[in-house]
Amino acid sequence: MSDHKYIYFEVDKPKMTKTQEKTTVSVDWTAFNSEIEWAYRMLGENEKISQETCTARIKRAYKNAIIRGTRGAKRTPYWWNENIQAQRDKCTKDRRKVTRAARNEIFRHNGQLEALKDTYKRAKKHLQRLIQTSKNQHWDEVIKDLENDIWGKGYEIITRGVANVKRSK
């Protein structure tokens, strides 16, 4: 028999002051607790765990419990569509090709860089045309809607714009 005693510890949400709360990340403590409980249940009855393993499991549980939010995710613009997304992806791919080729000595000297630049410029111009066309189509829809229903989408757009303007005194 061993005279060593088991080490017992609890992990609780730390108490913080108001200034500390502003700088901390959001954590789902119920998810954290359930992850710790799951790790504890996975241990055998007589299985021993080292301090490093215990620390690694706690860190993993904390990492999985962090609530990941997007940094002010923006809504897609009203004119955005699948064609614009596909063209934007193509444009981005072409721009990256140009950037990589500009670093490569072979591309710079045999004229391929200029061809890639032209391809990128055409893709970018096409993207701009798609965006402008889409904006014009949506604007025409708003005008038609305004003629049919004065309190519809057109009114909503105008009141949203007016509400955001600060009145000067």
Helices and strands as residue ranges (DSSP letters): H 18-23, H 29-42, H 51-65, H 82-103, H 105-109, H 112-148, H 153-164
